[in-house]
Amino acid sequence: MKKHRYSILTILFLSLSIISKGQNLSPLDFQKKIKDLPNAPIVDVRTSGEFNQSHLKNAVNINISDENFIGQISKFDRKKPILVYCLSGSRSAYAARLMQSQGFKEVYDLSGGLIKWRA
């Protein structure tokens, strides 16, 4: 019985990893991913005020707190990679999970946000 349960859990885990690929990346890995995927959108999920103060090159601003976040993010191809970040990593982690629940297959989140990026 235990062996059967282990097999089912293994299949479930593998299925979930195939269905949705999301990763928290260190600043160095995030920077490498930007270079490896030059056409992937970079989405800053902070407020427009925060974005206007500073942001990563080529980033677009879609505030996670905006009531139309899903509508705005839906402009991107769910089958292609997308990178997200915020100030500390909390909002972008939430945004990444939300995007995955909306069918985005490959979401990369900057772990620790801009705070770690700048460090």
C-alpha atoms as one frame of an Amber mdcrd trajectory, in Angstrom:
protein
   0.000   0.000   0.000   2.823   2.420   0.896   4.606   1.637  -2.367   1.420
   2.379  -4.335   0.888   5.670  -2.481   4.519   6.650  -3.167   4.039   5.947
  -6.884   0.900   8.083  -7.040   2.639  10.978  -5.255   5.619  10.718  -7.597
   3.379  10.821 -10.670   1.453  13.781  -9.245   4.654  15.698  -8.510   6.053
  15.062 -11.988   2.761  16.068 -13.603   2.672  19.360 -11.734   6.257  20.158
 -12.646   5.492  19.565 -16.332   2.249  21.568 -16.287   3.664  24.688 -14.689
   7.273  25.727 -14.497   7.873  28.466 -11.970  11.087  29.341 -10.273  12.458
  31.694  -7.707  15.800  32.889  -9.007  18.686  34.556  -7.221  19.690  37.951
  -8.627  22.577  36.361 -10.553  20.333  33.654 -12.003  17.629  36.225 -12.798
  20.194  38.355 -14.642  21.368  35.265 -16.559  17.754  34.379 -17.411  17.222
  37.899 -18.801  20.239  37.369 -21.075  19.178  33.833 -22.036  15.612  34.940
 -22.836  16.019  38.386 -24.460  12.420  38.417 -25.742  10.813  37.410 -22.449
   8.816  40.205 -20.831  10.101  41.554 -17.521   7.194  42.637 -15.327   7.604
  44.924 -12.333   4.547  44.323 -10.128   5.087  47.349  -7.845   3.080  50.573
  -7.861   3.639  53.108 -10.642   5.245  55.467  -8.108   7.809  52.840  -7.145
   8.357  51.946 -10.792   8.931  55.591 -11.747  11.619  55.925  -9.062  13.626
  52.997 -10.455  13.151  49.776 -12.368  15.050  47.180 -14.342  15.890  47.955
 -17.952  13.086  47.027 -20.381  10.639  46.256 -17.559   6.941  46.995 -17.869
   4.878  47.998 -14.874   1.737  46.053 -13.981   0.743  46.686 -10.371  -0.248
  43.461  -8.603  -2.687  45.502  -6.491  -4.519  46.800  -9.559  -8.013  45.301
  -9.798  -7.348  44.559 -13.476  -3.990  42.806 -12.942  -5.247  39.584 -14.554
  -6.612  41.466 -17.557  -3.345  43.329 -18.042  -1.138  40.285 -17.605  -3.340
  38.347 -20.035  -1.820  40.376 -22.877   1.242  38.139 -22.623   1.531  34.681
 -24.186   0.923  32.111 -21.434   3.077  29.550 -23.258   6.212  31.722 -23.239
   8.555  32.565 -20.343   7.925  35.670 -18.282  10.005  37.276 -15.519   8.525
  39.103 -12.518   9.947  41.138  -9.655   9.071  43.656  -6.948  10.946  45.383
  -4.116  11.419  42.495  -1.664  10.021  39.443  -3.458   6.679  39.133  -1.653
   4.408  40.736  -4.237   6.188  39.089  -7.154   5.930  35.668  -5.484   2.194
  36.228  -5.146   2.005  37.472  -8.753   3.930  34.421  -9.989   1.528  32.037
  -8.213  -1.460  33.969  -9.554  -0.057  33.899 -13.077   0.538  30.161 -12.851
  -3.055  29.681 -11.723  -4.079  31.607 -14.863  -2.182  29.191 -17.108   1.254
  30.773 -17.446   3.640  27.888 -18.017   7.043  29.416 -17.243   7.237  32.183
 -14.621  10.539  33.318 -13.123  10.498  35.375  -9.926  13.406  37.475  -8.624
  13.913  36.086  -5.125  14.450  38.932  -2.666  13.373  41.499  -5.250  15.231
  44.706  -6.012  16.647  44.773  -2.487  18.713  41.650  -3.213  19.340  42.754
  -6.831  21.014  45.953  -5.595  22.984  44.260  -2.809
